[in-house]
Amino acid sequence: MSLGYKVLGFGSGGGGKKYMVGWMVVAGGGGSCLTNAGGGGGGGMRLVACKTHEVETGTSYTVTVGAGGVKTCNTDIGPQFAGVDSVFSSITSTGGGYGGGENNPEGYTGGPGGTGGGGGSQWYVGTPYAGGTGNTPPISAPLGGPTGGSGGTSNTQGPPNKQGEGGGGAGGACGTDGQPGPGNGGNGGAGTTTTFSGPPVQYAGGGGGGHHGPGPTPGSGGAGGGGNGGHQSGAQPGTNEIGGGAGGANNAYIPAGSQVSGGSGIVIVRRLTADSDTTSGTVSTDGSDTIHKFTASGTYVA
């Protein structure tokens, strides 16, 4: 287990008291943009609710909260728009995969990630494209995994009945496939519900697949912050602070330079109140525990 770094320098310090914490690390959701796009995958979610991670008082631990993936539409250049990884100490949760689509420099296939993005659909009859794989790179169960499922596969049909596919939601729920035209875009996979920070909250739902032109409906976003897909309008971003994936768009009907982004992630650390008096992050209590919530990057000082 990592002990991070000492406030007084690497490997030095006052030898503070050691105690155990539980943690939840949710990465940023995948973005989606470009014609006939699949939905973005929800951010990868890792959770160890039991207090098994050792920390030491007076020691600082890095917290990185990943942003949602975003890319400017109507351009064939630029980076992938996968979600950004979130980090607590030595623990990394991988961002959600981007939705595939027409004119996407990464292709029609959905991107891999903590949760896979959905496959995009070609204009005119063509080959179906698979969604990206989830739990990539793989995380085993004792380490807070596995994370999300895979994105849905696109279907193909001549205009105007085109659709991309929903990205898979975290927690093992995969995005559904798009229906053959005329048919609907795929739905985003549902995210994971947990009471780790108190009342139940659902995290990291996948985005719904886009649908080209009038006709059947685009896909619905997965519960847990996934954005709905769109066709002539209506593609929604993923919800911030819970790692939702973006809904798939069709940029023939949205303004140049617009974007459909994934939602940002979150990091939560939970400890026994009696173990420390740290005030890192946003602090609340639940019974005998204190909860430290980070919605922006910072430091947990044990």
N, C-alpha and C positions, 0 to 999 in steps of 0.2 A: 504494500500500500504506500502511496506517495505521501510524504510529509511536506511537500511544497518547498518553500524556501524560507529561511529565517529573516525576520525583520532586520536583524543586525548584519545580514550577509549570508551567503550560501554556506551551509554547514556550521554556522555559528549561532549564538543566541544564549538565552538564559535557562534553557532546559525546563520549559513550562510543563504544566500538567497535561497529560494525554487523555483524550476522551474520544468517544465514537459518535458519528453522525450518520443519518440516512440522507439520501439525495435523490433528486429528480432533475434530469437534464433533457430539455426539449429543444431541438434545433429549429432553424427557420424553415418554413414551408417552401416548396418549389414554385417557381413562377411559370406563367404561361402567356404566350402572345403568338402572333402569326396565324396565318390562315388555316382553318380546319384543325385547330390545335386540340391536343389532349389536355386534361387537367393536370396541374402540378401535384406532386405527392406531398402529403403532410410531412412535417419535420420528423426526423427520427426521434424516438422517445426512449430513454433509458431510465429505469427506476429501481432503486433498492430501498425499500421502505424500512427494513430493519437497520438498526444502527450498527453498522459493521465497518465503516470507513474511519480509520484513525486519524485524528488531527491533534495538534498541540497548541496550547494557549501561547499567545505572543507570536504565532506564525501566520503568515499571509498566504492565502491560496487564490490562485487566479480564477476569475469567473468571466467567461465570455458568453454573451448572449447573441446568438446568430440572427442576422437579419433575414427577411424573406427574400427569395430570389426575384430579380427584376431585370428586365431587358427592354430597351426601347423597341417599339414595333416598327415595321416597315423598313427594316435594315437587315442586310444579309451578313453583317459583320458584328463582332462583339463577343464577349465571353459567354459561356454557358450561364443559364439563369437558374441553376440549382439553388436551394436554400443554403445558408451559411451554417457551418458547424457551431454548436454550443459546447462549452467546456466548463467543468469544475475540477480543479486540481489535475489529476492524471486521467480524468474521465472525459471522453469525447463522444458526443452524439452527432451523427452525420446528418447534414441537411437533406431535405426532401428533393427527389428528382424532378427535373423540369419536364413539362409536357412537350411531346414532339409535335411537329407541324410543318406545313408547306413553307418553304423559304427559310426554315430553321437551319442555320449552318451546321448544327449537330445532327440533322436528319429528322425523319418521321418517327423513328423509334423513341419511346419515352426514355428519360434519363434514369440511371440507377441512383440509389441513395439510401438513407435510413428508411425511407419509404419511396417506392418507385413512382415516377410520373407516368401518365397515360400516353399511349401511342396516338399519333396524328394521322389524319386521313388525306389521301391524295385527291386532287381535283380530277375528275373523270375516273372511269373504272381503272383500278390498279390493285396493287398488293396490299392486304391488311398489314398493319405494323404493330408490333408487340409493345406493351408497356414495359417500363423499366423494372428491374428487379429490386425488391426491398431487402432490408437487412444486409446492405452492401456498404462497406466491408462487414463481414459477419460478426455478430456479437452473441456469445453464448448466454444461457439462462442465468448462471451465477453472477454474471457481470452486468445485470440489468437488461438483458435482451431475451429473445430476439426482438428487434424493433419491427418496422412496418412490413406490410405485404407488398405485392407487385401491382403495377398499374394495369388498366384494362387494355385490350387490343382493339385497334380501329377496325371499322368495316368500310367498304368502298361501294360507290354507286355514282352514276352520272349525275350532273347537276339537275335540280337544285338540292338533291338529298344527300348531303355530305355531313359527316360528323366525326369529331375527334372523341377521345375516350377519357373517362375519369381516372385520376391518379389514385393509387391505393392508400388507404388510411393507415396510420400507425397502429400497433397492437395486433397485427396479423390480418386485419381486414383488407382485402384486395379491392381495387376498383373494378366495376363491371365493364364488360365489353359493349361497344356500340352496336346497335342493331343494323342489319342490312337495310339500305335505303329502299323505300322511305322508312326511316326509323329514328329512334332517339339517340342522343349522345349518351355515353356511359356515365353512370353515377360514381361519385367519389366514395372511397371506402370510409367507413366510420372510424373515428379515432378511439382512444382509450379513456375510460372514466376512472378516476382515482379520488380517494379522500385524503391523499397524502398531506395536503395543506389545510385540511378542515372539511368544509362542505364539499360534496361531489362536484368535480369539474371534468369536462371531457376535452381532451387535447388531440391535436394533430390529425384532423380529418382531411381527406384528400379532396381536391377540386373536381368539379363536374366537367365532362367533356363538352367542347364546343360543337356547334352544328351549323353547317353552311346553308344560308338562304332560308326562305320561308318554308313552313311545313312542320314536321314533328319537332318536339322540344329538345333543347340541349339538356345535358345531364345536371342533376342536382348535386350540390356540394355535400360531402360526407359530414355527419354530425361531429362536432369538435372543431369548427372553424373553417371547413372547406368552402370555397366560393362556388357559386353556381356558374355553370357554363353559359355562353351566350351564342346568338347567331347574328341577327341584324343589330342587336344591342344587348346589354344586360350582363356581360361577363363580369364577375365580381372577384375582388382580391380575397386572399386568405385573411383570416382574422389574426391581428397582432396579439402577442403575448400568450398565444396558445399553439402557435406553429401550424396554422391552417394552410393548405395548398390553394393556389390560385385556380379559378375557373378558366376553362379553355375559351379562347376568343376566336373571332373571325375578323381579321383586320381589313377585309374589304368594306366593312361597315363601321369602323371606328377611326377616329382622327389620327393622322400621321403623328408620330411622336408620343402617342398614348401608351399605356403599359398596364399589365395586369400582374400584380406582384403577389408573392407568397407572404404569409404573416410571420412576424418575428417570433422567436422562441422565448424560453424562460428557464431559469435555474432556481431550484428551491433546495435549501439545506434545512434539516430538522435535527434538533438536539434536545437532550434533557436540560430544562431550564437551570437546574442546580449545577451543571457542569461549567458554565461560563457566563460572563456578563457582557459579551460582545453585542454590539448594536449594528452589525453589518447588514446592508440591504434594508428592505422594508420588513419590520419585525411585527409578529403577532404571536399569540399563544393559543395552545389547544391542550387543555388538561395540564399535565406535568411537563409538556414540551414547549419549546420556543421554535418558531418557524421563521426562516430568513428567506425572503423572496427577492430575486434579482430580475428585473425587466430590462436592464441595461448592463453593459459590461462593468465590472468593478472588481472588488477584492473581498473575500471572506477572511476576516482576521479572527482566528479562533480564540 
